[in-house]
Amino acid sequence: MQVLCKPSDSSADLYCPICGRGFLLYWERSSRDQQEVTLPEIQQTVRDHHSGDGHPEAAFNIPSWPGLPQFSAAALLGGATF
Ligand SMILES: [Zn+2]
């Protein structure tokens, strides 16, 4: 399932285990069970940022999506605001 991660300076749903950067999460589906299954994948992606260029400044999708993040299913169904 797809999730949109949006960097956030205030409240956040997930914090980077390495630097503590916060991210708001917008889910394609509201099922808690499915969210919990996807969570480790998100944490791994956030960790992987540290072996690359760092965290993106803009919102991003997991799994990665070729379109604009604000038009992804996770953004639309999750009610993300840009
Ligand atoms: Zn970090």
PDB file of the backbone (N, CA, C, O) and the ligand in Angstrom, with CONECT records:
HET     ZN  A 101       1
ATOM      1  N   MET A   1       0.828  -1.186   0.000  1.00  0.00           N
ATOM      2  CA  MET A   1       0.000   0.000   0.000  1.00  0.00           C
ATOM      3  C   MET A   1       0.865   1.241   0.000  1.00  0.00           C
ATOM      4  O   MET A   1       1.998   1.243   0.483  1.00  0.00           O
ATOM      5  N   GLN A   2       0.310   2.266  -0.543  1.00  0.00           N
ATOM      6  CA  GLN A   2       1.102   3.479  -0.726  1.00  0.00           C
ATOM      7  C   GLN A   2       0.931   4.432   0.459  1.00  0.00           C
ATOM      8  O   GLN A   2      -0.139   4.533   1.059  1.00  0.00           O
ATOM      9  N   VAL A   3       2.011   5.114   0.766  1.00  0.00           N
ATOM     10  CA  VAL A   3       1.947   6.124   1.819  1.00  0.00           C
ATOM     11  C   VAL A   3       2.704   7.365   1.357  1.00  0.00           C
ATOM     12  O   VAL A   3       3.714   7.273   0.660  1.00  0.00           O
ATOM     13  N   LEU A   4       2.199   8.512   1.754  1.00  0.00           N
ATOM     14  CA  LEU A   4       2.872   9.765   1.461  1.00  0.00           C
ATOM     15  C   LEU A   4       3.537  10.256   2.749  1.00  0.00           C
ATOM     16  O   LEU A   4       2.894  10.326   3.796  1.00  0.00           O
ATOM     17  N   CYS A   5       4.802  10.589   2.665  1.00  0.00           N
ATOM     18  CA  CYS A   5       5.540  11.108   3.823  1.00  0.00           C
ATOM     19  C   CYS A   5       5.852  12.570   3.569  1.00  0.00           C
ATOM     20  O   CYS A   5       6.411  12.943   2.538  1.00  0.00           O
ATOM     21  N   LYS A   6       5.474  13.382   4.538  1.00  0.00           N
ATOM     22  CA  LYS A   6       5.685  14.814   4.390  1.00  0.00           C
ATOM     23  C   LYS A   6       6.531  15.305   5.565  1.00  0.00           C
ATOM     24  O   LYS A   6       6.132  15.148   6.719  1.00  0.00           O
ATOM     25  N   PRO A   7       7.674  15.889   5.289  1.00  0.00           N
ATOM     26  CA  PRO A   7       8.510  16.407   6.381  1.00  0.00           C
ATOM     27  C   PRO A   7       7.727  17.416   7.205  1.00  0.00           C
ATOM     28  O   PRO A   7       6.998  18.241   6.654  1.00  0.00           O
ATOM     29  N   SER A   8       7.875  17.352   8.526  1.00  0.00           N
ATOM     30  CA  SER A   8       7.113  18.234   9.395  1.00  0.00           C
ATOM     31  C   SER A   8       7.979  18.721  10.551  1.00  0.00           C
ATOM     32  O   SER A   8       8.713  17.950  11.168  1.00  0.00           O
ATOM     33  N   ASP A   9       7.878  20.014  10.827  1.00  0.00           N
ATOM     34  CA  ASP A   9       8.648  20.583  11.932  1.00  0.00           C
ATOM     35  C   ASP A   9       7.865  20.583  13.228  1.00  0.00           C
ATOM     36  O   ASP A   9       8.433  20.748  14.308  1.00  0.00           O
ATOM     37  N   SER A  10       6.556  20.396  13.117  1.00  0.00           N
ATOM     38  CA  SER A  10       5.757  20.391  14.346  1.00  0.00           C
ATOM     39  C   SER A  10       5.429  18.956  14.726  1.00  0.00           C
ATOM     40  O   SER A  10       6.336  18.147  14.924  1.00  0.00           O
ATOM     41  N   SER A  11       4.158  18.631  14.829  1.00  0.00           N
ATOM     42  CA  SER A  11       3.805  17.271  15.206  1.00  0.00           C
ATOM     43  C   SER A  11       4.077  16.332  14.044  1.00  0.00           C
ATOM     44  O   SER A  11       3.990  16.727  12.881  1.00  0.00           O
ATOM     45  N   ALA A  12       4.409  15.083  14.364  1.00  0.00           N
ATOM     46  CA  ALA A  12       4.744  14.133  13.320  1.00  0.00           C
ATOM     47  C   ALA A  12       4.249  12.752  13.705  1.00  0.00           C
ATOM     48  O   ALA A  12       4.080  12.441  14.884  1.00  0.00           O
ATOM     49  N   ASP A  13       4.017  11.926  12.688  1.00  0.00           N
ATOM     50  CA  ASP A  13       3.570  10.550  12.923  1.00  0.00           C
ATOM     51  C   ASP A  13       4.754   9.603  13.068  1.00  0.00           C
ATOM     52  O   ASP A  13       4.644   8.551  13.698  1.00  0.00           O
ATOM     53  N   LEU A  14       5.873   9.979  12.489  1.00  0.00           N
ATOM     54  CA  LEU A  14       7.037   9.104  12.496  1.00  0.00           C
ATOM     55  C   LEU A  14       8.289   9.968  12.624  1.00  0.00           C
ATOM     56  O   LEU A  14       8.394  11.026  12.003  1.00  0.00           O
ATOM     57  N   TYR A  15       9.224   9.509  13.429  1.00  0.00           N
ATOM     58  CA  TYR A  15      10.472  10.241  13.585  1.00  0.00           C
ATOM     59  C   TYR A  15      11.637   9.397  13.075  1.00  0.00           C
ATOM     60  O   TYR A  15      11.692   8.190  13.312  1.00  0.00           O
ATOM     61  N   CYS A  16      12.552  10.035  12.384  1.00  0.00           N
ATOM     62  CA  CYS A  16      13.735   9.327  11.904  1.00  0.00           C
ATOM     63  C   CYS A  16      14.500   8.794  13.109  1.00  0.00           C
ATOM     64  O   CYS A  16      14.795   9.547  14.037  1.00  0.00           O
ATOM     65  N   PRO A  17      14.829   7.479  13.103  1.00  0.00           N
ATOM     66  CA  PRO A  17      15.538   6.912  14.252  1.00  0.00           C
ATOM     67  C   PRO A  17      16.978   7.420  14.359  1.00  0.00           C
ATOM     68  O   PRO A  17      17.619   7.235  15.394  1.00  0.00           O
ATOM     69  N   ILE A  18      17.486   8.046  13.325  1.00  0.00           N
ATOM     70  CA  ILE A  18      18.884   8.502  13.328  1.00  0.00           C
ATOM     71  C   ILE A  18      18.992   9.971  13.747  1.00  0.00           C
ATOM     72  O   ILE A  18      19.779  10.302  14.633  1.00  0.00           O
ATOM     73  N   CYS A  19      18.209  10.853  13.120  1.00  0.00           N
ATOM     74  CA  CYS A  19      18.367  12.281  13.413  1.00  0.00           C
ATOM     75  C   CYS A  19      17.133  12.891  14.080  1.00  0.00           C
ATOM     76  O   CYS A  19      17.175  14.038  14.525  1.00  0.00           O
ATOM     77  N   GLY A  20      16.030  12.131  14.154  1.00  0.00           N
ATOM     78  CA  GLY A  20      14.855  12.644  14.834  1.00  0.00           C
ATOM     79  C   GLY A  20      13.970  13.534  13.987  1.00  0.00           C
ATOM     80  O   GLY A  20      13.025  14.132  14.502  1.00  0.00           O
ATOM     81  N   ARG A  21      14.255  13.635  12.696  1.00  0.00           N
ATOM     82  CA  ARG A  21      13.408  14.415  11.785  1.00  0.00           C
ATOM     83  C   ARG A  21      11.998  13.836  11.793  1.00  0.00           C
ATOM     84  O   ARG A  21      11.824  12.618  11.777  1.00  0.00           O
ATOM     85  N   GLY A  22      10.989  14.713  11.817  1.00  0.00           N
ATOM     86  CA  GLY A  22       9.612  14.250  11.875  1.00  0.00           C
ATOM     87  C   GLY A  22       8.952  14.213  10.505  1.00  0.00           C
ATOM     88  O   GLY A  22       9.249  15.033   9.636  1.00  0.00           O
ATOM     89  N   PHE A  23       8.056  13.255  10.327  1.00  0.00           N
ATOM     90  CA  PHE A  23       7.300  13.138   9.075  1.00  0.00           C
ATOM     91  C   PHE A  23       5.837  12.890   9.381  1.00  0.00           C
ATOM     92  O   PHE A  23       5.498  12.094  10.257  1.00  0.00           O
ATOM     93  N   LEU A  24       4.979  13.575   8.654  1.00  0.00           N
ATOM     94  CA  LEU A  24       3.555  13.257   8.695  1.00  0.00           C
ATOM     95  C   LEU A  24       3.291  12.180   7.660  1.00  0.00           C
ATOM     96  O   LEU A  24       3.850  12.209   6.564  1.00  0.00           O
ATOM     97  N   LEU A  25       2.434  11.224   8.014  1.00  0.00           N
ATOM     98  CA  LEU A  25       2.141  10.120   7.107  1.00  0.00           C
ATOM     99  C   LEU A  25       0.696  10.200   6.646  1.00  0.00           C
ATOM    100  O   LEU A  25      -0.215  10.400   7.449  1.00  0.00           O
ATOM    101  N   TYR A  26       0.497  10.041   5.341  1.00  0.00           N
ATOM    102  CA  TYR A  26      -0.850  10.001   4.760  1.00  0.00           C
ATOM    103  C   TYR A  26      -1.000   8.670   4.043  1.00  0.00           C
ATOM    104  O   TYR A  26      -0.245   8.346   3.127  1.00  0.00           O
ATOM    105  N   TRP A  27      -1.992   7.909   4.482  1.00  0.00           N
ATOM    106  CA  TRP A  27      -2.129   6.539   4.001  1.00  0.00           C
ATOM    107  C   TRP A  27      -3.170   6.430   2.903  1.00  0.00           C
ATOM    108  O   TRP A  27      -4.168   7.149   2.860  1.00  0.00           O
ATOM    109  N   GLU A  28      -2.868   5.467   2.000  1.00  0.00           N
ATOM    110  CA  GLU A  28      -3.822   5.176   0.934  1.00  0.00           C
ATOM    111  C   GLU A  28      -5.061   4.494   1.510  1.00  0.00           C
ATOM    112  O   GLU A  28      -6.174   4.707   1.029  1.00  0.00           O
ATOM    113  N   ARG A  29      -4.864   3.676   2.537  1.00  0.00           N
ATOM    114  CA  ARG A  29      -5.993   3.007   3.196  1.00  0.00           C
ATOM    115  C   ARG A  29      -5.924   3.264   4.688  1.00  0.00           C
ATOM    116  O   ARG A  29      -4.845   3.439   5.253  1.00  0.00           O
ATOM    117  N   SER A  30      -7.091   3.285   5.320  1.00  0.00           N
ATOM    118  CA  SER A  30      -7.116   3.637   6.742  1.00  0.00           C
ATOM    119  C   SER A  30      -6.965   2.419   7.644  1.00  0.00           C
ATOM    120  O   SER A  30      -6.983   2.556   8.867  1.00  0.00           O
ATOM    121  N   SER A  31      -6.815   1.224   7.060  1.00  0.00           N
ATOM    122  CA  SER A  31      -6.691   0.015   7.869  1.00  0.00           C
ATOM    123  C   SER A  31      -5.427   0.037   8.726  1.00  0.00           C
ATOM    124  O   SER A  31      -4.315   0.108   8.204  1.00  0.00           O
ATOM    125  N   ARG A  32      -5.608  -0.025  10.038  1.00  0.00           N
ATOM    126  CA  ARG A  32      -4.496  -0.029  10.984  1.00  0.00           C
ATOM    127  C   ARG A  32      -3.533  -1.187  10.726  1.00  0.00           C
ATOM    128  O   ARG A  32      -2.313  -1.029  10.770  1.00  0.00           O
ATOM    129  N   ASP A  33      -4.131  -2.377  10.452  1.00  0.00           N
ATOM    130  CA  ASP A  33      -3.301  -3.563  10.233  1.00  0.00           C
ATOM    131  C   ASP A  33      -2.350  -3.356   9.061  1.00  0.00           C
ATOM    132  O   ASP A  33      -1.162  -3.669   9.136  1.00  0.00           O
ATOM    133  N   GLN A  34      -2.904  -2.821   7.979  1.00  0.00           N
ATOM    134  CA  GLN A  34      -2.066  -2.603   6.801  1.00  0.00           C
ATOM    135  C   GLN A  34      -1.016  -1.533   7.057  1.00  0.00           C
ATOM    136  O   GLN A  34       0.094  -1.601   6.530  1.00  0.00           O
ATOM    137  N   GLN A  35      -1.370  -0.553   7.862  1.00  0.00           N
ATOM    138  CA  GLN A  35      -0.408   0.500   8.180  1.00  0.00           C
ATOM    139  C   GLN A  35       0.764  -0.067   8.969  1.00  0.00           C
ATOM    140  O   GLN A  35       1.918   0.293   8.739  1.00  0.00           O
ATOM    141  N   GLU A  36       0.447  -0.963   9.904  1.00  0.00           N
ATOM    142  CA  GLU A  36       1.517  -1.530  10.723  1.00  0.00           C
ATOM    143  C   GLU A  36       2.453  -2.399   9.908  1.00  0.00           C
ATOM    144  O   GLU A  36       3.648  -2.475  10.194  1.00  0.00           O
ATOM    145  N   VAL A  37       1.909  -3.056   8.891  1.00  0.00           N
ATOM    146  CA  VAL A  37       2.740  -3.884   8.014  1.00  0.00           C
ATOM    147  C   VAL A  37       3.689  -2.998   7.199  1.00  0.00           C
ATOM    148  O   VAL A  37       4.823  -3.383   6.917  1.00  0.00           O
ATOM    149  N   THR A  38       3.213  -1.815   6.829  1.00  0.00           N
ATOM    150  CA  THR A  38       3.991  -0.927   5.966  1.00  0.00           C
ATOM    151  C   THR A  38       5.010  -0.099   6.745  1.00  0.00           C
ATOM    152  O   THR A  38       5.998   0.373   6.182  1.00  0.00           O
ATOM    153  N   LEU A  39       4.768   0.072   8.029  1.00  0.00           N
ATOM    154  CA  LEU A  39       5.615   0.956   8.840  1.00  0.00           C
ATOM    155  C   LEU A  39       7.118   0.638   8.790  1.00  0.00           C
ATOM    156  O   LEU A  39       7.929   1.551   8.635  1.00  0.00           O
ATOM    157  N   PRO A  40       7.505  -0.653   8.919  1.00  0.00           N
ATOM    158  CA  PRO A  40       8.944  -0.950   8.845  1.00  0.00           C
ATOM    159  C   PRO A  40       9.572  -0.513   7.523  1.00  0.00           C
ATOM    160  O   PRO A  40      10.734  -0.107   7.483  1.00  0.00           O
ATOM    161  N   GLU A  41       8.800  -0.599   6.449  1.00  0.00           N
ATOM    162  CA  GLU A  41       9.303  -0.186   5.139  1.00  0.00           C
ATOM    163  C   GLU A  41       9.582   1.317   5.118  1.00  0.00           C
ATOM    164  O   GLU A  41      10.561   1.771   4.526  1.00  0.00           O
ATOM    165  N   ILE A  42       8.714   2.072   5.768  1.00  0.00           N
ATOM    166  CA  ILE A  42       8.897   3.525   5.836  1.00  0.00           C
ATOM    167  C   ILE A  42      10.135   3.855   6.667  1.00  0.00           C
ATOM    168  O   ILE A  42      10.951   4.695   6.285  1.00  0.00           O
ATOM    169  N   GLN A  43      10.259   3.174   7.818  1.00  0.00           N
ATOM    170  CA  GLN A  43      11.410   3.433   8.681  1.00  0.00           C
ATOM    171  C   GLN A  43      12.713   3.105   7.959  1.00  0.00           C
ATOM    172  O   GLN A  43      13.713   3.808   8.108  1.00  0.00           O
ATOM    173  N   GLN A  44      12.687   2.024   7.171  1.00  0.00           N
ATOM    174  CA  GLN A  44      13.883   1.645   6.416  1.00  0.00           C
ATOM    175  C   GLN A  44      14.218   2.703   5.367  1.00  0.00           C
ATOM    176  O   GLN A  44      15.385   3.045   5.176  1.00  0.00           O
ATOM    177  N   THR A  45      13.201   3.215   4.695  1.00  0.00           N
ATOM    178  CA  THR A  45      13.416   4.242   3.671  1.00  0.00           C
ATOM    179  C   THR A  45      14.010   5.501   4.294  1.00  0.00           C
ATOM    180  O   THR A  45      14.921   6.113   3.735  1.00  0.00           O
ATOM    181  N   VAL A  46      13.482   5.881   5.461  1.00  0.00           N
ATOM    182  CA  VAL A  46      13.962   7.081   6.144  1.00  0.00           C
ATOM    183  C   VAL A  46      15.417   6.889   6.592  1.00  0.00           C
ATOM    184  O   VAL A  46      16.227   7.813   6.522  1.00  0.00           O
ATOM    185  N   ARG A  47      15.730   5.676   7.050  1.00  0.00           N
ATOM    186  CA  ARG A  47      17.113   5.356   7.414  1.00  0.00           C
ATOM    187  C   ARG A  47      18.031   5.426   6.196  1.00  0.00           C
ATOM    188  O   ARG A  47      19.148   5.940   6.266  1.00  0.00           O
ATOM    189  N   ASP A  48      17.535   4.898   5.080  1.00  0.00           N
ATOM    190  CA  ASP A  48      18.335   4.869   3.847  1.00  0.00           C
ATOM    191  C   ASP A  48      18.684   6.273   3.363  1.00  0.00           C
ATOM    192  O   ASP A  48      19.692   6.458   2.681  1.00  0.00           O
ATOM    193  N   HIS A  49      17.870   7.254   3.706  1.00  0.00           N
ATOM    194  CA  HIS A  49      18.184   8.630   3.310  1.00  0.00           C
ATOM    195  C   HIS A  49      19.561   9.033   3.822  1.00  0.00           C
ATOM    196  O   HIS A  49      20.261   9.826   3.192  1.00  0.00           O
ATOM    197  N   HIS A  50      19.942   8.481   4.969  1.00  0.00           N
ATOM    198  CA  HIS A  50      21.208   8.872   5.581  1.00  0.00           C
ATOM    199  C   HIS A  50      22.410   8.269   4.874  1.00  0.00           C
ATOM    200  O   HIS A  50      23.534   8.735   5.061  1.00  0.00           O
ATOM    201  N   SER A  51      22.188   7.229   4.056  1.00  0.00           N
ATOM    202  CA  SER A  51      23.308   6.714   3.264  1.00  0.00           C
ATOM    203  C   SER A  51      23.321   7.366   1.881  1.00  0.00           C
ATOM    204  O   SER A  51      24.144   7.017   1.036  1.00  0.00           O
ATOM    205  N   GLY A  52      22.421   8.299   1.657  1.00  0.00           N
ATOM    206  CA  GLY A  52      22.381   9.029   0.389  1.00  0.00           C
ATOM    207  C   GLY A  52      22.530  10.516   0.612  1.00  0.00           C
ATOM    208  O   GLY A  52      23.476  10.964   1.261  1.00  0.00           O
ATOM    209  N   ASP A  53      21.600  11.282   0.074  1.00  0.00           N
ATOM    210  CA  ASP A  53      21.671  12.747   0.131  1.00  0.00           C
ATOM    211  C   ASP A  53      20.959  13.340   1.341  1.00  0.00           C
ATOM    212  O   ASP A  53      20.818  14.560   1.433  1.00  0.00           O
ATOM    213  N   GLY A  54      20.516  12.512   2.256  1.00  0.00           N
ATOM    214  CA  GLY A  54      19.741  13.017   3.388  1.00  0.00           C
ATOM    215  C   GLY A  54      18.261  13.003   3.066  1.00  0.00           C
ATOM    216  O   GLY A  54      17.850  12.547   1.999  1.00  0.00           O
ATOM    217  N   HIS A  55      17.457  13.510   4.005  1.00  0.00           N
ATOM    218  CA  HIS A  55      16.013  13.494   3.785  1.00  0.00           C
ATOM    219  C   HIS A  55      15.617  14.506   2.719  1.00  0.00           C
ATOM    220  O   HIS A  55      16.170  15.604   2.655  1.00  0.00           O
ATOM    221  N   PRO A  56      14.644  14.122   1.872  1.00  0.00           N
ATOM    222  CA  PRO A  56      14.133  15.101   0.897  1.00  0.00           C
ATOM    223  C   PRO A  56      13.428  16.247   1.627  1.00  0.00           C
ATOM    224  O   PRO A  56      12.831  16.040   2.683  1.00  0.00           O
ATOM    225  N   GLU A  57      13.498  17.431   1.073  1.00  0.00           N
ATOM    226  CA  GLU A  57      12.795  18.580   1.657  1.00  0.00           C
ATOM    227  C   GLU A  57      11.308  18.525   1.317  1.00  0.00           C
ATOM    228  O   GLU A  57      10.479  19.058   2.055  1.00  0.00           O
ATOM    229  N   ALA A  58      10.971  17.884   0.207  1.00  0.00           N
ATOM    230  CA  ALA A  58       9.594  17.806  -0.255  1.00  0.00           C
ATOM    231  C   ALA A  58       8.983  16.471   0.147  1.00  0.00           C
ATOM    232  O   ALA A  58       9.687  15.547   0.555  1.00  0.00           O
ATOM    233  N   ALA A  59       7.671  16.386   0.025  1.00  0.00           N
ATOM    234  CA  ALA A  59       6.972  15.140   0.311  1.00  0.00           C
ATOM    235  C   ALA A  59       7.396  14.065  -0.679  1.00  0.00           C
ATOM    236  O   ALA A  59       7.770  14.360  -1.814  1.00  0.00           O
ATOM    237  N   PHE A  60       7.332  12.824  -0.237  1.00  0.00           N
ATOM    238  CA  PHE A  60       7.700  11.716  -1.121  1.00  0.00           C
ATOM    239  C   PHE A  60       6.797  10.531  -0.829  1.00  0.00           C
ATOM    240  O   PHE A  60       6.190  10.437   0.237  1.00  0.00           O
ATOM    241  N   ASN A  61       6.721   9.622  -1.804  1.00  0.00           N
ATOM    242  CA  ASN A  61       5.857   8.449  -1.687  1.00  0.00           C
ATOM    243  C   ASN A  61       6.670   7.188  -1.436  1.00  0.00           C
ATOM    244  O   ASN A  61       7.808   7.054  -1.886  1.00  0.00           O
ATOM    245  N   ILE A  62       6.059   6.281  -0.713  1.00  0.00           N
ATOM    246  CA  ILE A  62       6.603   4.944  -0.534  1.00  0.00           C
ATOM    247  C   ILE A  62       5.497   3.959  -0.890  1.00  0.00           C
ATOM    248  O   ILE A  62       4.417   4.079  -0.313  1.00  0.00           O
ATOM    249  N   PRO A  63       5.672   2.996  -1.789  1.00  0.00           N
ATOM    250  CA  PRO A  63       6.869   2.910  -2.642  1.00  0.00           C
ATOM    251  C   PRO A  63       6.961   4.133  -3.556  1.00  0.00           C
ATOM    252  O   PRO A  63       5.977   4.838  -3.780  1.00  0.00           O
ATOM    253  N   SER A  64       8.154   4.365  -4.070  1.00  0.00           N
ATOM    254  CA  SER A  64       8.360   5.577  -4.859  1.00  0.00           C
ATOM    255  C   SER A  64       7.425   5.574  -6.060  1.00  0.00           C
ATOM    256  O   SER A  64       7.099   4.525  -6.618  1.00  0.00           O
ATOM    257  N   TRP A  65       7.015   6.735  -6.431  1.00  0.00           N
ATOM    258  CA  TRP A  65       5.974   6.926  -7.437  1.00  0.00           C
ATOM    259  C   TRP A  65       6.465   7.973  -8.419  1.00  0.00           C
ATOM    260  O   TRP A  65       7.009   9.001  -8.015  1.00  0.00           O
ATOM    261  N   PRO A  66       6.275   7.716  -9.722  1.00  0.00           N
ATOM    262  CA  PRO A  66       6.865   8.627 -10.721  1.00  0.00           C
ATOM    263  C   PRO A  66       6.154   9.969 -10.861  1.00  0.00           C
ATOM    264  O   PRO A  66       6.718  10.913 -11.414  1.00  0.00           O
ATOM    265  N   GLY A  67       4.919  10.062 -10.364  1.00  0.00           N
ATOM    266  CA  GLY A  67       4.164  11.308 -10.533  1.00  0.00           C
ATOM    267  C   GLY A  67       4.428  12.302  -9.411  1.00  0.00           C
ATOM    268  O   GLY A  67       5.281  12.075  -8.552  1.00  0.00           O
ATOM    269  N   LEU A  68       3.697  13.391  -9.428  1.00  0.00           N
ATOM    270  CA  LEU A  68       3.812  14.382  -8.363  1.00  0.00           C
ATOM    271  C   LEU A  68       3.189  13.820  -7.092  1.00  0.00           C
ATOM    272  O   LEU A  68       2.098  13.250  -7.130  1.00  0.00           O
ATOM    273  N   PRO A  69       3.885  13.981  -5.958  1.00  0.00           N
ATOM    274  CA  PRO A  69       3.387  13.419  -4.699  1.00  0.00           C
ATOM    275  C   PRO A  69       1.969  13.874  -4.364  1.00  0.00           C
ATOM    276  O   PRO A  69       1.187  13.101  -3.811  1.00  0.00           O
ATOM    277  N   GLN A  70       1.628  15.133  -4.695  1.00  0.00           N
ATOM    278  CA  GLN A  70       0.304  15.634  -4.301  1.00  0.00           C
ATOM    279  C   GLN A  70      -0.834  15.001  -5.093  1.00  0.00           C
ATOM    280  O   GLN A  70      -2.000  15.137  -4.721  1.00  0.00           O
ATOM    281  N   PHE A  71      -0.500  14.298  -6.201  1.00  0.00           N
ATOM    282  CA  PHE A  71      -1.533  13.632  -6.988  1.00  0.00           C
ATOM    283  C   PHE A  71      -1.534  12.127  -6.772  1.00  0.00           C
ATOM    284  O   PHE A  71      -2.276  11.410  -7.443  1.00  0.00           O
ATOM    285  N   SER A  72      -0.732  11.647  -5.866  1.00  0.00           N
ATOM    286  CA  SER A  72      -0.691  10.209  -5.605  1.00  0.00           C
ATOM    287  C   SER A  72      -1.942   9.779  -4.851  1.00  0.00           C
ATOM    288  O   SER A  72      -2.602  10.591  -4.203  1.00  0.00           O
ATOM    289  N   ALA A  73      -2.256   8.495  -4.945  1.00  0.00           N
ATOM    290  CA  ALA A  73      -3.432   7.962  -4.257  1.00  0.00           C
ATOM    291  C   ALA A  73      -3.337   8.201  -2.756  1.00  0.00           C
ATOM    292  O   ALA A  73      -4.334   8.530  -2.112  1.00  0.00           O
ATOM    293  N   ALA A  74      -2.149   8.037  -2.202  1.00  0.00           N
ATOM    294  CA  ALA A  74      -1.986   8.229  -0.762  1.00  0.00           C
ATOM    295  C   ALA A  74      -2.297   9.659  -0.348  1.00  0.00           C
ATOM    296  O   ALA A  74      -2.902   9.886   0.700  1.00  0.00           O
ATOM    297  N   ALA A  75      -1.889  10.624  -1.165  1.00  0.00           N
ATOM    298  CA  ALA A  75      -2.154  12.031  -0.856  1.00  0.00           C
ATOM    299  C   ALA A  75      -3.643  12.343  -0.964  1.00  0.00           C
ATOM    300  O   ALA A  75      -4.213  13.010  -0.101  1.00  0.00           O
ATOM    301  N   LEU A  76      -4.262  11.853  -2.031  1.00  0.00           N
ATOM    302  CA  LEU A  76      -5.683  12.151  -2.263  1.00  0.00           C
ATOM    303  C   LEU A  76      -6.569  11.449  -1.245  1.00  0.00           C
ATOM    304  O   LEU A  76      -7.472  12.060  -0.673  1.00  0.00           O
ATOM    305  N   LEU A  77      -6.310  10.160  -1.021  1.00  0.00           N
ATOM    306  CA  LEU A  77      -7.153   9.395  -0.110  1.00  0.00           C
ATOM    307  C   LEU A  77      -6.809   9.689   1.345  1.00  0.00           C
ATOM    308  O   LEU A  77      -7.662   9.572   2.225  1.00  0.00           O
ATOM    309  N   GLY A  78      -5.566  10.069   1.596  1.00  0.00           N
ATOM    310  CA  GLY A  78      -5.148  10.350   2.958  1.00  0.00           C
ATOM    311  C   GLY A  78      -5.466  11.767   3.397  1.00  0.00           C
ATOM    312  O   GLY A  78      -5.331  12.104   4.573  1.00  0.00           O
ATOM    313  N   GLY A  79      -5.892  12.608   2.441  1.00  0.00           N
ATOM    314  CA  GLY A  79      -6.272  13.968   2.781  1.00  0.00           C
ATOM    315  C   GLY A  79      -5.095  14.886   3.054  1.00  0.00           C
ATOM    316  O   GLY A  79      -5.184  15.778   3.898  1.00  0.00           O
ATOM    317  N   ALA A  80      -3.986  14.675   2.343  1.00  0.00           N
ATOM    318  CA  ALA A  80      -2.817  15.529   2.536  1.00  0.00           C
ATOM    319  C   ALA A  80      -3.094  16.929   1.995  1.00  0.00           C
ATOM    320  O   ALA A  80      -3.787  17.085   0.990  1.00  0.00           O
ATOM    321  N   THR A  81      -2.559  17.929   2.653  1.00  0.00           N
ATOM    322  CA  THR A  81      -2.685  19.304   2.169  1.00  0.00           C
ATOM    323  C   THR A  81      -1.311  19.817   1.764  1.00  0.00           C
ATOM    324  O   THR A  81      -0.316  19.546   2.435  1.00  0.00           O
ATOM    325  N   PHE A  82      -1.261  20.549   0.677  1.00  0.00           N
ATOM    326  CA  PHE A  82       0.018  21.095   0.191  1.00  0.00           C
ATOM    327  C   PHE A  82      -0.045  22.606   0.079  1.00  0.00           C
ATOM    328  O   PHE A  82       0.936  23.237  -0.313  1.00  0.00           O
TER     329      PHE A  82
HETATM  330 ZN    ZN A 101      17.253  11.354   9.671  1.00  0.00          ZN2+
END
